[in-house]
Amino acid sequence: MIKDQFSKVQKLFFDKKYDDVENLIKNLGELDSLPEVFLNFYATSKLLNPKSDKNDYLVSAFYFQKIYERNHKKKDILSNLIIASIKANNFKYAEQYLILEYDQDPENPRILEGLSKMHHFRGDIKKSSFFLKKYAKRMPEINHIWPSYLATLNYLDTFDQKKYLEECLIFDQSKLIKSKIELTNKKNKKIKLAFLSADFGIHSVSQFLKPLIQNFNKKNFELFALCNKNLKNYDSTTFELKRYFDFWVDVTAMTDVEMLNYSRSLNLDILIDLSGFSLGNRIDVVRSRIATNQVLWCGYCNTLGIKNMDYIISDPNLILNEEKNLYLEKIKFMPKIWNCLSKEKAFPNIENKNKNKKFIFGSFNNFRKISDETVKIWSSILNNTESVITLKCSSQETEELERNLLNKFSKYTEKLNNIKILKRIENKIDHLRAYNFINLSLDTFPYPGVTTSFESIAMGVPVLTMQGFNFNSRCGESINRNLGLEKFIANSKTDYIDKAIYYYKNPEELTNISGENLRKLAFNSPLFDEVEFSKNFEKILLDIYSNNL
């Protein structure tokens, strides 16, 4: 009977009727007892089925692993196992083979891709960066790999700004896209200003963009959104943002050439790229220039090192005068702070914290920002106090991230029971209320928080941050300097530990700064002065525009 079904399964598979393939194979009996060829069809259908989710991809990986363990010569099966693991964001079936194959063939691009993804998923950014660079060098024709590698360098304290810029310049040597449409200087009735992002939705970038465009003077500007967010992922914030733009264009389905040609046809005066090298970027299109003036802001806080990015918007706390040569863009300084959040946002009440009288440090930053050095310093704080550190993951896939993070802590402290990990909180208000149980937020380094720091401060919890060495690593500094809270900026790792322990031992002093006092200070500071921020931002754009007339 099983033999009779082979041709039927084969036909369904090649007709791309993957649901039917899976159902037919499951009806043949126990999957584990079926011939290998059926397991392969089943796993491949799961992998190719557009209806598949992460659980389906994990099932696919499981059966590819079963096939591959019987015969290690089937490299196509190994390749599919890696692809399924990447789609599942789970490498438990692929890990041993990735390590084994890398030892035997360290230049295999599929293995390098798998290892970079595996380590990124687990929060080992240093290892991920190592394999990404090898992967990018091995596959120079795939342009998106090198930008991904460059983005990881912001997480590492082993790369200074000079070395980072040198790596960026390597990327900009790759060929530009050719367009059949030439850029013109045709004068528009209003300044045509476009924002490009994949994060027009429930995302940190939109939280900073919204108050800006809400306060824009529409007499001067015509606003375009170049949205690289898939239509099926639009959310309530996406539809709210659409109301503030004069034109909304979905560019996700466009090839780079199509997007370049279309964008040039709009005769844009200024493009503000909100992505840089971050996820969802269209950096090759931007590199090939789609507007007379191209500006980097908000979503990527470092130079791109590309000749066709003209300006970067920063502030005086982030880039020092003697460092300007380490940023390829012309630097436009906001007078006080480079980012601003709306205080009209619904912040819940600040409530009594620590009813259990335990001093609680907290960090709600992405776990991937918790570098090895950050773990080491936080462990020292735990070892020298009877405090608790509460962490909250911003990712839905927390199990392996949590396990890997706790393994890192175990190298430096035995107080693992004093580390509390909260699951991702989907409801924004509930997320913000979690700050009511924190005495002092600990910033990550060298990649500090931004949105989390604004939120912590608005909820009355000061943020202890580390002095940085470039735009990205100084974001926490700028936030605290704009509050007049320089004493919450550590000038070294030792100082960071000392300051944390000091406030642990002097909670009354911390209380005088925290709570409603801090919220009032913040809401009257540049951090939340959206009207003034928008005026200053407009001035910069008008200056950019007038300089190119």
VEXVOLUM-252803 format. One record per residue (C-alpha): residue in one letter; x, z, y. Coordinates in nm, 2 decimals, padded with zeros to 4 digits. Layout:
REM residues N
<gudo "A" <X Z Y>>;
...
//
This chain:
REM residues 549
<gudo "M" <00.00 00.00 00.00>>;
<gudo "I" <00.28 00.10 00.24>>;
<gudo "K" <00.45 -00.24 00.18>>;
<gudo "D" <00.13 -00.42 00.26>>;
<gudo "Q" <00.11 -00.25 00.60>>;
<gudo "F" <00.45 -00.35 00.72>>;
<gudo "S" <00.35 -00.69 00.85>>;
<gudo "K" <00.05 -00.54 01.02>>;
<gudo "V" <00.26 -00.28 01.19>>;
<gudo "Q" <00.51 -00.54 01.29>>;
<gudo "K" <00.25 -00.76 01.45>>;
<gudo "L" <00.09 -00.48 01.64>>;
<gudo "F" <00.43 -00.37 01.77>>;
<gudo "F" <00.53 -00.72 01.89>>;
<gudo "D" <00.18 -00.75 02.05>>;
<gudo "K" <00.27 -00.42 02.24>>;
<gudo "K" <-00.02 -00.24 02.09>>;
<gudo "Y" <00.17 00.08 02.07>>;
<gudo "D" <-00.12 00.32 02.03>>;
<gudo "D" <-00.24 00.12 01.73>>;
<gudo "V" <00.12 00.12 01.58>>;
<gudo "E" <00.14 00.50 01.61>>;
<gudo "N" <-00.21 00.56 01.46>>;
<gudo "L" <-00.16 00.32 01.17>>;
<gudo "I" <00.18 00.47 01.08>>;
<gudo "K" <00.04 00.83 01.10>>;
<gudo "N" <-00.24 00.73 00.86>>;
<gudo "L" <00.01 00.61 00.60>>;
<gudo "G" <00.10 00.97 00.51>>;
<gudo "E" <00.35 01.24 00.61>>;
<gudo "L" <00.58 01.08 00.86>>;
<gudo "D" <00.89 01.25 00.72>>;
<gudo "S" <00.83 01.09 00.38>>;
<gudo "L" <00.78 00.74 00.51>>;
<gudo "P" <01.05 00.47 00.48>>;
<gudo "E" <01.30 00.45 00.76>>;
<gudo "V" <01.16 00.13 00.90>>;
<gudo "F" <00.83 00.29 00.97>>;
<gudo "L" <00.99 00.59 01.14>>;
<gudo "N" <01.18 00.34 01.36>>;
<gudo "F" <00.86 00.16 01.46>>;
<gudo "Y" <00.69 00.49 01.53>>;
<gudo "A" <00.98 00.63 01.74>>;
<gudo "T" <01.03 00.30 01.93>>;
<gudo "S" <00.65 00.28 02.00>>;
<gudo "K" <00.66 00.63 02.15>>;
<gudo "L" <00.96 00.52 02.36>>;
<gudo "L" <00.79 00.20 02.49>>;
<gudo "N" <00.43 00.32 02.52>>;
<gudo "P" <00.34 00.34 02.89>>;
<gudo "K" <00.10 00.62 02.81>>;
<gudo "S" <00.38 00.84 02.67>>;
<gudo "D" <00.47 01.17 02.83>>;
<gudo "K" <00.77 01.39 02.79>>;
<gudo "N" <00.64 01.54 02.47>>;
<gudo "D" <00.60 01.19 02.32>>;
<gudo "Y" <00.96 01.10 02.43>>;
<gudo "L" <01.08 01.42 02.26>>;
<gudo "V" <00.90 01.32 01.94>>;
<gudo "S" <01.06 00.98 01.97>>;
<gudo "A" <01.40 01.15 02.00>>;
<gudo "F" <01.34 01.36 01.70>>;
<gudo "Y" <01.27 01.06 01.47>>;
<gudo "F" <01.56 00.86 01.61>>;
<gudo "Q" <01.78 01.16 01.53>>;
<gudo "K" <01.65 01.17 01.18>>;
<gudo "I" <01.74 00.80 01.13>>;
<gudo "Y" <02.08 00.83 01.29>>;
<gudo "E" <02.19 01.13 01.10>>;
<gudo "R" <02.15 00.92 00.78>>;
<gudo "N" <02.37 00.64 00.91>>;
<gudo "H" <02.60 00.68 01.20>>;
<gudo "K" <02.68 00.31 01.21>>;
<gudo "K" <02.34 00.23 01.36>>;
<gudo "K" <02.45 00.25 01.73>>;
<gudo "D" <02.12 00.09 01.85>>;
<gudo "I" <01.94 00.39 01.71>>;
<gudo "L" <02.19 00.62 01.89>>;
<gudo "S" <02.12 00.43 02.21>>;
<gudo "N" <01.75 00.48 02.17>>;
<gudo "L" <01.80 00.85 02.09>>;
<gudo "I" <01.98 00.89 02.42>>;
<gudo "I" <01.72 00.69 02.62>>;
<gudo "A" <01.44 00.90 02.46>>;
<gudo "S" <01.63 01.22 02.54>>;
<gudo "I" <01.67 01.12 02.90>>;
<gudo "K" <01.30 01.04 02.94>>;
<gudo "A" <01.21 01.37 02.77>>;
<gudo "N" <01.46 01.56 02.99>>;
<gudo "N" <01.56 01.74 02.67>>;
<gudo "F" <01.88 01.67 02.48>>;
<gudo "K" <01.85 01.91 02.18>>;
<gudo "Y" <01.84 01.62 01.93>>;
<gudo "A" <02.11 01.41 02.11>>;
<gudo "E" <02.37 01.67 02.22>>;
<gudo "Q" <02.59 01.69 01.91>>;
<gudo "Y" <02.61 01.31 01.88>>;
<gudo "L" <02.69 01.27 02.25>>;
<gudo "I" <02.98 01.50 02.22>>;
<gudo "L" <03.10 01.35 01.89>>;
<gudo "E" <03.07 00.99 02.02>>;
<gudo "Y" <03.25 01.07 02.34>>;
<gudo "D" <03.54 01.21 02.15>>;
<gudo "Q" <03.56 00.88 01.96>>;
<gudo "D" <03.47 00.64 02.24>>;
<gudo "P" <03.51 00.80 02.59>>;
<gudo "E" <03.44 00.47 02.77>>;
<gudo "N" <03.10 00.40 02.61>>;
<gudo "P" <02.86 00.36 02.91>>;
<gudo "R" <02.55 00.48 02.72>>;
<gudo "I" <02.73 00.79 02.61>>;
<gudo "L" <02.86 00.85 02.96>>;
<gudo "E" <02.51 00.81 03.10>>;
<gudo "G" <02.37 01.05 02.84>>;
<gudo "L" <02.63 01.32 02.91>>;
<gudo "S" <02.58 01.29 03.29>>;
<gudo "K" <02.20 01.33 03.25>>;
<gudo "M" <02.23 01.61 03.00>>;
<gudo "H" <02.46 01.82 03.22>>;
<gudo "H" <02.25 01.75 03.53>>;
<gudo "F" <01.93 01.86 03.35>>;
<gudo "R" <02.10 02.18 03.25>>;
<gudo "G" <02.23 02.25 03.60>>;
<gudo "D" <02.60 02.18 03.52>>;
<gudo "I" <02.65 01.96 03.83>>;
<gudo "K" <03.03 01.97 03.80>>;
<gudo "K" <03.02 01.83 03.45>>;
<gudo "S" <02.75 01.58 03.54>>;
<gudo "S" <02.95 01.46 03.84>>;
<gudo "F" <03.26 01.40 03.61>>;
<gudo "F" <03.06 01.18 03.37>>;
<gudo "L" <02.87 01.00 03.65>>;
<gudo "K" <03.20 00.89 03.81>>;
<gudo "K" <03.33 00.76 03.47>>;
<gudo "Y" <02.99 00.59 03.42>>;
<gudo "A" <03.00 00.43 03.76>>;
<gudo "K" <03.35 00.30 03.71>>;
<gudo "R" <03.26 00.16 03.37>>;
<gudo "M" <02.94 -00.01 03.50>>;
<gudo "P" <03.02 -00.12 03.86>>;
<gudo "E" <02.74 -00.38 03.85>>;
<gudo "I" <02.48 -00.11 03.84>>;
<gudo "N" <02.48 -00.01 04.21>>;
<gudo "H" <02.26 00.30 04.18>>;
<gudo "I" <02.51 00.50 03.97>>;
<gudo "W" <02.78 00.55 04.24>>;
<gudo "P" <02.53 00.69 04.50>>;
<gudo "S" <02.40 00.93 04.24>>;
<gudo "Y" <02.76 01.04 04.19>>;
<gudo "L" <02.82 01.08 04.56>>;
<gudo "A" <02.51 01.30 04.59>>;
<gudo "T" <02.64 01.54 04.33>>;
<gudo "L" <02.96 01.59 04.54>>;
<gudo "N" <02.75 01.80 04.79>>;
<gudo "Y" <02.71 02.06 04.51>>;
<gudo "L" <03.09 02.10 04.46>>;
<gudo "D" <03.33 02.32 04.65>>;
<gudo "T" <03.62 02.12 04.50>>;
<gudo "F" <03.56 01.82 04.73>>;
<gudo "D" <03.64 01.86 05.10>>;
<gudo "Q" <03.49 01.63 05.36>>;
<gudo "K" <03.79 01.40 05.37>>;
<gudo "K" <03.78 01.34 04.99>>;
<gudo "Y" <03.40 01.29 05.00>>;
<gudo "L" <03.42 01.03 05.27>>;
<gudo "E" <03.69 00.84 05.07>>;
<gudo "E" <03.46 00.82 04.78>>;
<gudo "C" <03.18 00.69 05.00>>;
<gudo "L" <03.40 00.42 05.14>>;
<gudo "I" <03.46 00.29 04.79>>;
<gudo "F" <03.09 00.24 04.74>>;
<gudo "D" <03.06 00.05 05.06>>;
<gudo "Q" <03.30 -00.21 04.93>>;
<gudo "S" <03.03 -00.35 04.70>>;
<gudo "K" <02.86 -00.67 04.79>>;
<gudo "L" <02.57 -00.67 05.04>>;
<gudo "I" <02.23 -00.83 04.96>>;
<gudo "K" <02.18 -01.17 05.13>>;
<gudo "S" <01.87 -01.23 05.32>>;
<gudo "K" <01.71 -01.55 05.43>>;
<gudo "I" <01.58 -01.38 05.75>>;
<gudo "E" <01.82 -01.31 06.03>>;
<gudo "L" <01.78 -00.99 06.24>>;
<gudo "T" <01.67 -01.07 06.60>>;
<gudo "N" <01.67 -00.88 06.93>>;
<gudo "K" <01.32 -01.00 07.01>>;
<gudo "K" <01.17 -00.74 07.25>>;
<gudo "N" <00.86 -00.56 07.13>>;
<gudo "K" <00.58 -00.41 07.34>>;
<gudo "K" <00.66 -00.07 07.19>>;
<gudo "I" <00.97 00.05 07.01>>;
<gudo "K" <00.91 -00.03 06.64>>;
<gudo "L" <01.03 00.28 06.46>>;
<gudo "A" <01.02 00.29 06.08>>;
<gudo "F" <01.08 00.59 05.84>>;
<gudo "L" <01.20 00.51 05.49>>;
<gudo "S" <01.15 00.77 05.21>>;
<gudo "A" <01.04 00.82 04.85>>;
<gudo "D" <00.92 01.17 04.96>>;
<gudo "F" <00.61 01.11 05.16>>;
<gudo "G" <00.41 01.38 04.98>>;
<gudo "I" <00.44 01.74 04.87>>;
<gudo "H" <00.81 01.76 04.94>>;
<gudo "S" <01.05 01.94 05.18>>;
<gudo "V" <01.12 01.62 05.37>>;
<gudo "S" <00.75 01.58 05.46>>;
<gudo "Q" <00.74 01.94 05.58>>;
<gudo "F" <01.00 01.86 05.85>>;
<gudo "L" <00.87 01.50 05.92>>;
<gudo "K" <00.50 01.60 05.98>>;
<gudo "P" <00.55 01.81 06.29>>;
<gudo "L" <00.78 01.55 06.44>>;
<gudo "I" <00.54 01.25 06.41>>;
<gudo "Q" <00.24 01.47 06.50>>;
<gudo "N" <00.40 01.53 06.84>>;
<gudo "F" <00.54 01.18 06.90>>;
<gudo "N" <00.45 01.00 07.22>>;
<gudo "K" <00.27 00.70 07.08>>;
<gudo "K" <00.30 00.53 07.42>>;
<gudo "N" <00.66 00.46 07.35>>;
<gudo "F" <00.66 00.41 06.97>>;
<gudo "E" <00.48 00.21 06.70>>;
<gudo "L" <00.53 00.40 06.37>>;
<gudo "F" <00.60 00.23 06.04>>;
<gudo "A" <00.62 00.40 05.70>>;
<gudo "L" <00.83 00.23 05.43>>;
<gudo "C" <00.71 00.43 05.13>>;
<gudo "N" <00.91 00.42 04.81>>;
<gudo "K" <00.68 00.66 04.64>>;
<gudo "N" <00.48 00.52 04.34>>;
<gudo "L" <00.11 00.48 04.42>>;
<gudo "K" <00.01 00.68 04.12>>;
<gudo "N" <00.21 00.97 04.26>>;
<gudo "Y" <00.04 00.98 04.60>>;
<gudo "D" <-00.09 01.33 04.68>>;
<gudo "S" <-00.29 01.51 04.95>>;
<gudo "T" <00.02 01.52 05.18>>;
<gudo "T" <00.08 01.15 05.13>>;
<gudo "F" <-00.27 01.07 05.25>>;
<gudo "E" <-00.24 01.31 05.54>>;
<gudo "L" <00.08 01.15 05.65>>;
<gudo "K" <-00.07 00.81 05.64>>;
<gudo "R" <-00.30 00.90 05.93>>;
<gudo "Y" <00.00 00.95 06.17>>;
<gudo "F" <00.15 00.60 06.11>>;
<gudo "D" <00.04 00.28 06.26>>;
<gudo "F" <00.15 00.08 05.96>>;
<gudo "W" <00.20 00.20 05.60>>;
<gudo "V" <00.39 -00.03 05.36>>;
<gudo "D" <00.44 00.05 04.99>>;
<gudo "V" <00.78 -00.09 04.89>>;
<gudo "T" <00.81 00.05 04.54>>;
<gudo "A" <00.72 -00.27 04.37>>;
<gudo "M" <00.95 -00.49 04.59>>;
<gudo "T" <01.29 -00.59 04.46>>;
<gudo "D" <01.58 -00.52 04.70>>;
<gudo "V" <01.58 -00.88 04.82>>;
<gudo "E" <01.20 -00.88 04.88>>;
<gudo "M" <01.22 -00.55 05.06>>;
<gudo "L" <01.51 -00.67 05.28>>;
<gudo "N" <01.33 -00.99 05.37>>;
<gudo "Y" <01.00 -00.82 05.44>>;
<gudo "S" <01.15 -00.53 05.64>>;
<gudo "R" <01.35 -00.78 05.85>>;
<gudo "S" <01.04 -00.97 05.92>>;
<gudo "L" <00.89 -00.66 06.09>>;
<gudo "N" <01.15 -00.69 06.37>>;
<gudo "L" <01.22 -00.32 06.36>>;
<gudo "D" <01.41 -00.16 06.65>>;
<gudo "I" <01.50 00.16 06.47>>;
<gudo "L" <01.50 00.26 06.10>>;
<gudo "I" <01.53 00.63 06.01>>;
<gudo "D" <01.64 00.67 05.65>>;
<gudo "L" <01.52 01.00 05.51>>;
<gudo "S" <01.68 00.95 05.17>>;
<gudo "G" <02.05 00.87 05.20>>;
<gudo "F" <02.19 00.90 04.85>>;
<gudo "S" <01.91 01.12 04.72>>;
<gudo "L" <01.66 01.04 04.45>>;
<gudo "G" <01.43 00.75 04.53>>;
<gudo "N" <01.67 00.59 04.78>>;
<gudo "R" <01.69 00.22 04.87>>;
<gudo "I" <02.05 00.24 04.98>>;
<gudo "D" <02.14 -00.12 04.89>>;
<gudo "V" <01.87 -00.25 05.12>>;
<gudo "V" <01.97 -00.02 05.40>>;
<gudo "R" <02.34 -00.12 05.35>>;
<gudo "S" <02.24 -00.48 05.41>>;
<gudo "R" <02.06 -00.37 05.73>>;
<gudo "I" <01.69 -00.40 05.79>>;
<gudo "A" <01.68 -00.28 06.15>>;
<gudo "T" <01.88 -00.33 06.47>>;
<gudo "N" <01.96 00.04 06.47>>;
<gudo "Q" <01.98 00.25 06.16>>;
<gudo "V" <01.97 00.63 06.17>>;
<gudo "L" <02.02 00.90 05.90>>;
<gudo "W" <01.82 01.22 05.93>>;
<gudo "C" <01.67 01.51 05.73>>;
<gudo "G" <01.67 01.41 05.36>>;
<gudo "Y" <02.05 01.38 05.33>>;
<gudo "C" <02.28 01.60 05.53>>;
<gudo "N" <02.61 01.42 05.51>>;
<gudo "T" <02.77 01.10 05.61>>;
<gudo "L" <02.69 00.80 05.39>>;
<gudo "G" <03.02 00.63 05.47>>;
<gudo "I" <02.86 00.29 05.51>>;
<gudo "K" <02.93 00.06 05.80>>;
<gudo "N" <02.56 -00.04 05.85>>;
<gudo "M" <02.44 00.32 05.91>>;
<gudo "D" <02.48 00.35 06.28>>;
<gudo "Y" <02.39 00.71 06.36>>;
<gudo "I" <02.34 01.05 06.20>>;
<gudo "I" <02.13 01.32 06.37>>;
<gudo "S" <02.30 01.66 06.35>>;
<gudo "D" <02.35 01.97 06.58>>;
<gudo "P" <02.65 02.14 06.74>>;
<gudo "N" <02.66 02.40 06.46>>;
<gudo "L" <02.70 02.15 06.18>>;
<gudo "I" <02.97 01.90 06.28>>;
<gudo "L" <03.27 02.03 06.48>>;
<gudo "N" <03.43 01.80 06.74>>;
<gudo "E" <03.76 01.78 06.55>>;
<gudo "E" <03.57 01.66 06.24>>;
<gudo "K" <03.39 01.37 06.39>>;
<gudo "N" <03.63 01.12 06.23>>;
<gudo "L" <03.51 01.24 05.89>>;
<gudo "Y" <03.16 01.09 05.96>>;
<gudo "L" <03.14 00.71 05.97>>;
<gudo "E" <02.82 00.72 06.18>>;
<gudo "K" <02.80 00.79 06.55>>;
<gudo "I" <02.68 01.15 06.57>>;
<gudo "K" <02.38 01.23 06.78>>;
<gudo "F" <02.35 01.60 06.84>>;
<gudo "M" <02.01 01.77 06.88>>;
<gudo "P" <02.06 02.04 07.15>>;
<gudo "K" <01.99 02.33 06.92>>;
<gudo "I" <01.89 02.26 06.56>>;
<gudo "W" <01.87 01.94 06.35>>;
<gudo "N" <01.54 02.03 06.18>>;
<gudo "C" <01.22 02.20 06.28>>;
<gudo "L" <00.92 02.33 06.09>>;
<gudo "S" <00.57 02.38 06.22>>;
<gudo "K" <00.46 02.74 06.27>>;
<gudo "E" <00.10 02.62 06.25>>;
<gudo "K" <00.16 02.59 05.88>>;
<gudo "A" <-00.04 02.85 05.68>>;
<gudo "F" <00.20 03.14 05.62>>;
<gudo "P" <00.03 03.43 05.44>>;
<gudo "N" <00.05 03.78 05.57>>;
<gudo "I" <00.37 03.98 05.54>>;
<gudo "E" <00.29 04.27 05.31>>;
<gudo "N" <00.47 04.59 05.21>>;
<gudo "K" <00.75 04.50 04.97>>;
<gudo "N" <00.91 04.69 04.69>>;
<gudo "K" <00.65 04.93 04.60>>;
<gudo "N" <00.87 05.02 04.30>>;
<gudo "K" <01.15 05.12 04.56>>;
<gudo "K" <01.40 04.89 04.39>>;
<gudo "F" <01.62 04.68 04.62>>;
<gudo "I" <01.56 04.32 04.54>>;
<gudo "F" <01.78 04.03 04.64>>;
<gudo "G" <01.63 03.69 04.59>>;
<gudo "S" <01.69 03.32 04.59>>;
<gudo "F" <01.42 03.06 04.55>>;
<gudo "N" <01.66 02.76 04.57>>;
<gudo "N" <01.68 02.49 04.32>>;
<gudo "F" <01.88 02.62 04.02>>;
<gudo "R" <02.11 02.32 04.04>>;
<gudo "K" <02.23 02.46 04.38>>;
<gudo "I" <02.35 02.78 04.21>>;
<gudo "S" <02.71 02.68 04.16>>;
<gudo "D" <02.96 02.86 03.93>>;
<gudo "E" <03.11 03.03 04.23>>;
<gudo "T" <02.77 03.14 04.35>>;
<gudo "V" <02.70 03.29 04.01>>;
<gudo "K" <03.04 03.47 04.02>>;
<gudo "I" <02.97 03.62 04.36>>;
<gudo "W" <02.61 03.72 04.28>>;
<gudo "S" <02.74 03.89 03.96>>;
<gudo "S" <02.98 04.09 04.17>>;
<gudo "I" <02.69 04.21 04.38>>;
<gudo "L" <02.50 04.31 04.07>>;
<gudo "N" <02.80 04.49 03.93>>;
<gudo "N" <02.84 04.70 04.25>>;
<gudo "T" <02.48 04.79 04.30>>;
<gudo "E" <02.17 04.90 04.11>>;
<gudo "S" <01.98 04.61 04.26>>;
<gudo "V" <01.78 04.32 04.11>>;
<gudo "I" <01.82 03.95 04.18>>;
<gudo "T" <01.49 03.75 04.16>>;
<gudo "L" <01.53 03.38 04.11>>;
<gudo "K" <01.25 03.11 04.11>>;
<gudo "C" <01.30 02.77 03.97>>;
<gudo "S" <01.17 02.47 04.16>>;
<gudo "S" <01.17 02.26 03.85>>;
<gudo "Q" <00.90 02.24 03.58>>;
<gudo "E" <01.16 02.21 03.30>>;
<gudo "T" <01.29 02.56 03.32>>;
<gudo "E" <01.38 02.67 02.97>>;
<gudo "E" <01.72 02.51 02.93>>;
<gudo "L" <01.80 02.56 03.30>>;
<gudo "E" <01.73 02.93 03.27>>;
<gudo "R" <01.93 02.97 02.94>>;
<gudo "N" <02.23 02.78 03.09>>;
<gudo "L" <02.21 02.98 03.41>>;
<gudo "L" <02.20 03.32 03.23>>;
<gudo "N" <02.49 03.21 03.01>>;
<gudo "K" <02.69 03.16 03.33>>;
<gudo "F" <02.60 03.50 03.45>>;
<gudo "S" <02.70 03.66 03.12>>;
<gudo "K" <03.06 03.56 03.19>>;
<gudo "Y" <03.07 03.79 03.49>>;
<gudo "T" <02.81 04.07 03.44>>;
<gudo "E" <02.64 04.27 03.17>>;
<gudo "K" <02.34 04.33 03.39>>;
<gudo "L" <02.14 04.03 03.27>>;
<gudo "N" <01.83 04.25 03.26>>;
<gudo "N" <01.86 04.29 03.64>>;
<gudo "I" <01.81 03.91 03.68>>;
<gudo "K" <01.44 03.82 03.70>>;
<gudo "I" <01.34 03.46 03.68>>;
<gudo "L" <01.00 03.35 03.81>>;
<gudo "K" <00.84 03.04 03.68>>;
<gudo "R" <00.76 02.76 03.92>>;
<gudo "I" <00.46 02.85 04.14>>;
<gudo "E" <00.25 02.54 04.21>>;
<gudo "N" <00.03 02.70 04.48>>;
<gudo "K" <00.22 02.70 04.81>>;
<gudo "I" <00.06 03.02 04.94>>;
<gudo "D" <00.14 03.21 04.62>>;
<gudo "H" <00.49 03.08 04.64>>;
<gudo "L" <00.53 03.21 04.99>>;
<gudo "R" <00.37 03.55 04.90>>;
<gudo "A" <00.65 03.60 04.64>>;
<gudo "Y" <00.88 03.66 04.94>>;
<gudo "N" <00.69 03.99 05.00>>;
<gudo "F" <00.89 04.13 04.70>>;
<gudo "I" <01.23 04.04 04.84>>;
<gudo "N" <01.45 04.25 05.06>>;
<gudo "L" <01.72 04.00 05.13>>;
<gudo "S" <01.75 03.63 05.04>>;
<gudo "L" <02.09 03.52 04.91>>;
<gudo "D" <02.18 03.16 05.00>>;
<gudo "T" <02.35 02.93 04.76>>;
<gudo "F" <02.69 02.76 04.84>>;
<gudo "P" <02.84 02.51 04.90>>;
<gudo "Y" <02.49 02.36 04.90>>;
<gudo "P" <02.27 02.60 05.09>>;
<gudo "G" <01.89 02.61 05.11>>;
<gudo "V" <01.70 02.46 05.40>>;
<gudo "T" <01.33 02.47 05.34>>;
<gudo "T" <01.37 02.79 05.14>>;
<gudo "S" <01.56 02.95 05.43>>;
<gudo "F" <01.29 02.85 05.68>>;
<gudo "E" <01.02 02.99 05.45>>;
<gudo "S" <01.21 03.31 05.37>>;
<gudo "I" <01.26 03.38 05.74>>;
<gudo "A" <00.90 03.29 05.83>>;
<gudo "M" <00.80 03.55 05.56>>;
<gudo "G" <01.02 03.81 05.73>>;
<gudo "V" <01.31 03.80 05.48>>;
<gudo "P" <01.66 03.74 05.63>>;
<gudo "V" <01.89 03.50 05.46>>;
<gudo "L" <02.26 03.59 05.39>>;
<gudo "T" <02.45 03.26 05.40>>;
<gudo "M" <02.81 03.14 05.35>>;
<gudo "Q" <03.02 02.97 05.62>>;
<gudo "G" <03.06 02.60 05.53>>;
<gudo "F" <03.31 02.32 05.58>>;
<gudo "N" <03.08 02.02 05.66>>;
<gudo "F" <02.73 01.92 05.78>>;
<gudo "N" <02.56 01.99 05.44>>;
<gudo "S" <02.73 02.33 05.37>>;
<gudo "R" <02.67 02.46 05.72>>;
<gudo "C" <02.29 02.42 05.73>>;
<gudo "G" <02.24 02.79 05.66>>;
<gudo "E" <02.48 02.87 05.94>>;
<gudo "S" <02.28 02.66 06.19>>;
<gudo "I" <01.96 02.83 06.09>>;
<gudo "N" <02.10 03.18 06.14>>;
<gudo "R" <02.29 03.09 06.46>>;
<gudo "N" <01.96 02.96 06.61>>;
<gudo "L" <01.81 03.29 06.54>>;
<gudo "G" <02.10 03.49 06.69>>;
<gudo "L" <02.16 03.64 06.34>>;
<gudo "E" <02.53 03.56 06.31>>;
<gudo "K" <02.58 03.89 06.12>>;
<gudo "F" <02.41 03.72 05.82>>;
<gudo "I" <02.68 03.45 05.81>>;
<gudo "A" <02.96 03.54 05.57>>;
<gudo "N" <03.31 03.40 05.66>>;
<gudo "S" <03.44 03.44 05.30>>;
<gudo "K" <03.33 03.52 04.95>>;
<gudo "T" <03.46 03.88 04.99>>;
<gudo "D" <03.26 03.91 05.32>>;
<gudo "Y" <02.95 03.77 05.15>>;
<gudo "I" <02.97 04.05 04.88>>;
<gudo "D" <03.05 04.31 05.14>>;
<gudo "K" <02.75 04.21 05.36>>;
<gudo "A" <02.51 04.21 05.07>>;
<gudo "I" <02.63 04.56 04.95>>;
<gudo "Y" <02.61 04.68 05.31>>;
<gudo "Y" <02.24 04.60 05.35>>;
<gudo "Y" <02.18 04.73 05.00>>;
<gudo "K" <02.32 05.06 05.12>>;
<gudo "N" <02.16 05.05 05.46>>;
<gudo "P" <01.80 04.93 05.39>>;
<gudo "E" <01.67 05.09 05.71>>;
<gudo "E" <01.88 04.87 05.92>>;
<gudo "L" <01.76 04.57 05.72>>;
<gudo "T" <01.40 04.68 05.76>>;
<gudo "N" <01.44 04.68 06.14>>;
<gudo "I" <01.53 04.32 06.14>>;
<gudo "S" <01.29 04.21 05.87>>;
<gudo "G" <00.91 04.17 05.84>>;
<gudo "E" <00.70 04.09 06.14>>;
<gudo "N" <01.00 04.14 06.37>>;
<gudo "L" <01.18 03.85 06.20>>;
<gudo "R" <00.87 03.63 06.19>>;
<gudo "K" <00.82 03.68 06.57>>;
<gudo "L" <01.18 03.61 06.63>>;
<gudo "A" <01.17 03.29 06.42>>;
<gudo "F" <00.84 03.16 06.57>>;
<gudo "N" <00.99 03.19 06.92>>;
<gudo "S" <01.31 03.02 06.82>>;
<gudo "P" <01.42 02.65 06.79>>;
<gudo "L" <01.34 02.67 06.42>>;
<gudo "F" <00.97 02.64 06.49>>;
<gudo "D" <00.95 02.49 06.84>>;
<gudo "E" <00.81 02.16 06.72>>;
<gudo "V" <00.70 02.04 07.07>>;
<gudo "E" <01.05 02.08 07.22>>;
<gudo "F" <01.21 01.95 06.91>>;
<gudo "S" <01.00 01.63 06.92>>;
<gudo "K" <01.08 01.58 07.28>>;
<gudo "N" <01.45 01.60 07.22>>;
<gudo "F" <01.43 01.38 06.91>>;
<gudo "E" <01.25 01.12 07.12>>;
<gudo "K" <01.52 01.13 07.38>>;
<gudo "I" <01.78 01.06 07.12>>;
<gudo "L" <01.59 00.76 06.99>>;
<gudo "L" <01.53 00.63 07.34>>;
<gudo "D" <01.90 00.66 07.41>>;
<gudo "I" <01.98 00.47 07.09>>;
<gudo "Y" <01.73 00.20 07.18>>;
<gudo "S" <01.85 00.16 07.54>>;
<gudo "N" <02.21 00.13 07.43>>;
<gudo "N" <02.13 -00.18 07.23>>;
<gudo "L" <01.92 -00.37 07.48>>;
//
